[in-house]
């Protein structure tokens, strides 16, 4: 497990300037990317920059994290999932009855170029203002909320002390039974999984019914010995580890890439959970692929995995309509040779059965 230096030093030393980064990479400087950087800032920790350099300018990591002039294309939505309509307190989004998103911070360990919040993170807005008392009083008045999902930005940007303070406050509400963190830190800046954070998780596990960490990763080449060790330390706490992946053109839009990623998750004791269809976000449309393309890939993936290892393929319907399944086998996988009739499925062939 990485313990060499305090994680905040790695955070402070991250590349924020395009010229500095390209000086380190030793690649030809793309002048045109300066305009992109002004709209969508760069943030890349040094360890990730080293991996990026090893992979080269045409690698998957360069596509995920380096500015690209296609980000300036005007197509796409500023708020593709429309969750602002469900903001109930300055840091709280309540869209589904039993769970609420707690937007703890706007800061991340890396700036992903495909991010669905890229137009919100580039500015400061009310989604990330702090008024924790309002969040607590909303939750007191809404006991139907049983799960708090720490999101952002990335919630692990907060110090262990601050996280513990929030957890204690949520722990005083009898209606809150489950906690979940959605984070990219374990993969991007594994030093963040320090002894203090593991202790915070241990205390949370003793109090809440479930504690989950949903780890965001999109490609097997994001993993190395260091982050695998940090994820191993998380797994050793006994909390639930879940995966979260965005399907991205040019990054993981092949059955081979997705299968390799799922196998890596299983190796690291991460339960495959979400495969997100990409959001139609302004500045990220070059990562977009159609639903038909995504469904065709997912159909092939389903045929190669046991049922328990298949992530849910989901899409956030633009306009704030929420997350729904992006795949319906009755209308896609078996079209033409299967019919659902009064609850009975009549099959001429079963090309994608998943035991
Ligand atoms: S870590 Fe998540 S919220 Fe942060 S930039 Fe990447 S995709 Fe966006």
Boltz pocket constraint, residues with backbone or C-beta under 6 A from the ligand:
constraints:
  - pocket:
      binder: B
      contacts: [[A, 107], [A, 108], [A, 109], [A, 110], [A, 111], [A, 112], [A, 114], [A, 115], [A, 116], [A, 117], [A, 118], [A, 152], [A, 153], [A, 154], [A, 184], [A, 216]]
      max_distance: 6.0
